[in-house]
Amino acid sequence: MHGSVQGVGFRMAAAAEARRLGVAGSARNRFDGTVEAEVEGEPDAVAEMAAWLAHGPPAARVEHVDADDIDPRDERGFRIA
């Protein structure tokens, strides 16, 4: 996610939303000021999480999202990296 996404609780809020939706994966800050997230789970839940990530928590201002499909990693839970 690009925009005002670091220092606004994005990763913590993403972890809470992931738990609510029952998806697994991770979120991490990148050196370029973006947040990177990987999500896996049931297709409908992943789609719902992707929609949430496009807006983020109230303090965030997501300007652009780059999304790619990747192979599942059989993650358990959602971790903040």
N, C-alpha and C positions, 0 to 999 in steps of 0.2 A: 504494500500500500504506500502510495506517495502522498505527500501533503504534510499537514501538521499532525503527525502520528506518533512521535516520540515525546516522552515526558508528559503524557496526558492519560496514562493508565490504560493504554490500548491493549497491551499484552495481558494484563490481569483481567480486564473486561472480556477479552477474547477467550481466556481460559474458563471464565464463569459461563459464558455463552456456550462454549463447547461442551461443558459438563451438562448444561441444561438440555442440549440437543443430543447428547450421547455420542458425540464424535470424538475421535482421537487425533493426535498430531502435536504440533508445536508452533510457537511464535517467538520470533527473535528480532531484536533491533539490528540493523545493518549500519555499517560505517557511513553510508551515503545518506543517512537520515530517514530511510524507509523502514517499514516493518515487513518481515517475511513470515508467512504462515504456511504450514502444510497441514492439510485436513484429510481424514479418511473416515469412512463409515458408510451407513446406508445412503443411497443416492439422494433421497429427498432431504435428509438431514444435512448432507454435505452442501446441497444447493441452498438450503436455508442459512447455513453458516457462511457461505460465500456471499449471500445477500447482506448478511450482517456485517461482514468484513468490509464491504463496499461503503459502509457508512461509519462503522466503528462506534465507540462510546460517545456520549454527548460532548466531551471536551475536545474530541478529535475533529479534524477537517480533512477528510479523504478527498484528494483531488483526482487520483487516477489509480487504477488497479491493473497490474499485469498478472494474468492467470495462465497456468500451464497444467495439463494433466500429467501426472507422474504415476509410476507403479506404486501400489500400496506397499507399506513397510510393516504391516501387522502391528502397528503401534497400540499401546494400551494407555489410556488416559491422555491428558493434554498437558504438555510441559512448556514452561517458559524458559527459553534459552538465553 
